[in-house]
Amino acid sequence: MNAYIGVDTSCYTTSVACVDETGIVSDLRKVLSVKQGERGLRQSDGLFQHIRNLETLMPQLLHSIPAKGVRAVCVSVRPRPDESSYMPVFLAGKMCAATVAAALDVPLFTASHQEGHLRAALHGNEELIGQPFLGMHISGGTTEAFLVDQSLGISLLSGTEDLHAGQFVDRVGVAMGMHFPCGKQMEVLASEVHAKRSFPKLPAIVHGGMCSFSGVETQAQTLIKGGADYAELAYAVYDCMARTFQKMLLYAMEKTGVTRALLAGGVASSPLLRAMLRERMEKRAKGVALFFGESALSSDNAVGNALICRDLAGLPKKVGT
């Protein structure tokens, strides 16, 4: 067995994973704890929780695979593939991965959290590898559109001027009394009015490819205080995001001439959002092809890093593995 280990310590999930030549061997995760009514964690608190979680997750992973079979380790060390990109929470994963690699005397590879998301979304979408395509990373900490080249290099095209999409969802959800993170609860609520058209419209603000959710969130908070129907407002949030991402994708397609796009990240895992966005893109642009990662691999995970590890070790990428 040739085993490749991935480690990722994002803002809200601790994860370790292992793949071999045939596919995913193990995928272990633990979501960080956020108190009721709060909208996130301080980096110091997140770092502490990651260290505690890795104490149990990494031994569990190593006990499930033969130590002599491990060929390399790959870990997220920054949010984006940019030397200036930095968050303290990634230090926990880096320390753990470096220790494991040293103990097993195997190579240690590093990647960004965004590259891990992209590679995880390519699992099952390997037909995109080897040719340029557009990517979107939509989560609580990132809302960006970028061009991906033949070697999976990322060139940023646009992003957000203030709040990320996941922050928008979570802030509205917490104001409704939901527990952070609020995406799944919000979608369940929104699905109750999927066929209705009486929901309040929230503006989709995009200028030059850059989106903004701050003002929209303020409007949503005002509607909550005014007694708006929560289900209709939840639907309006998803409708707003679908129109926003449509505008961002159309901007990226016009700028690059590339019409195939892969969407990754926790927010992009929403079946409701996917359906809304597909419908809108099909109506507005011909020849456009949208691809989505497996729902289970769209939220923060270490599988993408494990796959990067396998790629960097020189093994072939197998379709459907």
N, C-alpha and C positions, 0 to 999 in steps of 0.2 A: 504493500500500500504506500502510495506517495501522498502524504497529507500536507495541506497548506492552510495555515491558520491566519485568520483575520481578527483584528481588534478595533473597536470604535467606541469612543466615550464622548457622545454628543451632548448637547445641552440638557436633554431629558431622557436619554436611554443609554444604559451600559450594555454592550453586546460583544460576544465572542463567537466565532464561527470556524468551521473547518470544511474544506472541499477536497476532493481527490480528482482523479482523472475522469471519473464518470458523473460527478455531480456533487450536491450538497450532502455532507456527512452529518453535520451538527450545526444548529443555529440557536444559540442561547441568548436571551435578552432579559433585562429587568428595567422597567420604567422608573425613573426617579420620583420620589415622593414630594408632592406639592400640597400644602395645607389648603383646606377648603376656603374659598373666597380670595385666595391669592392668584396672581396671574403669571407666576413664574418663580425662578430661583436665582439667587445670587450665585456668581461663578464659584465663590468659595464653598458654598453649600453643595453645589453640584459636584465639585471636585471631591469633597469628603464622601458623598454618597457613592461616587464611582469607585473610589478606593475600597469602600466596604463591599460593594457588589462584586468587584473583581476577585475579592478574597474567596468567594464561593463559586463564581461562574468559571474562572479559569481552571481551577482544580477539577471541576465537573467535566469540562471539555477535555482536559488532558487524560482523565481517567477513561474516556470513551474511545481513545485512539492510541495505537502503539507509539510510544515516544520515539522509537527508532525509525518510524515511518515519516516523521515530520521533516519536510524538506526546507521550509522557509516560513517566515512570519511577516505580515504586513499590517501596519497600523496607521490610523488617521492622526496627523500631527497638527493640522490647521483646518479651518473651515473651508477655504477656497484654495485653488492652486496658484497662490500668490505669496511670495516670501513675506510680505507685510501683513498677511492674514494671520490672526492670532486669537486664541481663546484659552484661558487657563485649564478648562475642563479636559482638554486633549492631553495634558501632561500625565494624567492618571493612566490612560491607555498606553502612552508612549513608554512610561516607566515599566509597566507590566510586560508589554511586548518585548522591550529590550532585555528584560530579565529572563524571559522564557527563551528568547533566541540565543542568548549567551549560555544559558544552562544546557540547551540542547545542541549548542555549537552549530547553528544554522544561520543563514543570511537573514538580515532584518531589512525589509523594504518599508518605505514611508509613502503615504499618499495623503490627499486632502479628503475631508468628509464629502465634499461635492463629487470628487472623482469616484469615491466608493458608492455613492448613490447612483451615479451614472452607470457604473459597471454592474451593479445589482439590477438596474432596470433593463440592461442589455441581456440579462439571463432570460432566454426564451425569445429574444429579439436579435439574435446574432446576425441576422441578415443585414443589419445596418452597419456592422463592423467592416471597415475597409473602404468606406466612402463617406463623404461629408454628409452630415445631417444636423438638424437643429435640436437643441436640448432645452428643456425648462426644468429648473429645480424649484419646486414650490413647497415650502414647509414653514415651520414656525420661526426659523432663523434665516431663511433665504427665499427670495422671490426674484429669480433671474432667468433671462433667456440668453443663450450662447450658441456659437457655432462649434461643432465637434469635427475635427479633421480625421483623416484616414488612420492616424495613429492614436486617436482618442484624446488629442490635445484640445483644450477648451479655450475659446476666445470669447470674452464677454461682449454681449450686444446691448443689453438693457437690464434694468432692475427696478428697484423701488426707491422712491425719494424719502420715504419715512417708514411706515409699518410694513412688516412682511405679512403675507396672506394668512399664515397661521396665527399671527398675533391678532389680526383683525377678527378672525373667527373666535379665538379664545377670549378676547376682551368683551365681545358681545355675549358670548356664552356665559362667562362668569357673571356678567351683569344680569343675566336671566336666572342665575342661581345654580348653574351647572358646575361640575367639578373639573378643574384643569387636568389634562387637556380636553377641550370641548368638542373636537371635530366629530366624533362618532355620535355623541348625544345630539349635536346640532343637526346632523344629517337625518337621524331618525325623526326628529321633530319636523324638519323641512319636508320629508317624504310624505307627511300627512296631507300636505296641500300641493302635491306634485302636479295635479291636474287643474288646479285653480289658477286664475289669472288676476285675482283681486289683491294680490300682495303689494305692499308698498315698494315702489321702484327706488333703488339706490343707484347713484350715478357711477359709471365706470370711468375713472379719471386716468387717462394715459396721454402723455405729451412726449413726442420724440422717442417713443418706445418705453419711456419711464412711467411707471404707475405710481399712484398715491392712494393709500387707504386711510390716512389720518382723518381727513375731513369726512369721509364716508362713515368711519367709526363713530365720529361725533354725532352725525345724523342718526345713526342707529341707536345710540345711547339716548338721544332726545325722544325718539319714537318709543323706547322702552319706558321712559319716565311719563310719557303721554298715554300709556296704557295700550300700546300696540299689541295685537295678537302675536304671541311668541312664535307659533308655527309659521305664520305668514312672514314674519320678519326673518326667521331662519331661512326660509325659502328665498327671500330677497337677498340675503347674504350670498347664497350660492349662485343666484342669478347674476349678481354684481361681479363675483369672481369670474364666472364664465365669460361675461362680456369683456372684462378687463384682460383676461388671458388671450381671448380672441384677438383683441387689438394688438397686444404684444407680439403674438405669433405672426399676424399679418404684417406688422412692421418688420420683423426679422426676416420673413420670407421675401418681402419687397427689397430689403437691403442686400440680401445674399443670393437670391434666386433659388434657394434650396426650399423644397416643398415637403420634405419629410421631417417629422419632429417626434422626439421621444420625451415624454413627460415623467419626471421622477419626483420623489419627496412625499412626505406624509399627506399633505393636502391633496396631492394628485392621486392618492389611492381611493378617493371618494367615488363610488359608482355613480352617484347623482351628478357630481361635477363632470365626470367623464362623459356622461350621456349628454349633458347640456352643451359641453364644449364641442363634442363631435357634431351635434346637430347644427350648431352655429357655423362651424367651419365648413361643413358640407354645403351649406346654403350660400356662403360668401365667397368661397374659393374652390375652383375646379382643380383636380389633380393633387389635392392635398392629402397626405396620409399621416394620421396620428397613431403613435405607438405608445403603449403604457406598460410599465413594469408590472410584474405580478403584485397583486395587492399586498400579500404578505411580505414582499421585499421592497415595498414603497416607503414604509415608515423606517426610521433610523435602524440600521442593522450593520453587522460586520461581514455579511456574506460578500458584498461587493469588494471589500478589501481582501478577502480570501481568494476571490476570483482574480483580482489584480496580482496577488501573490503568485498564483498559478501561471498567469500570463507572463509575468516577469521571469519566471523560472524556465520559460522556453517551451512549455507544453502546449500542444495545439488546443485551440478553442473549439469545442465540439457543439454543434447545433443541437439544442434540446437537452443539454446536460444540466 
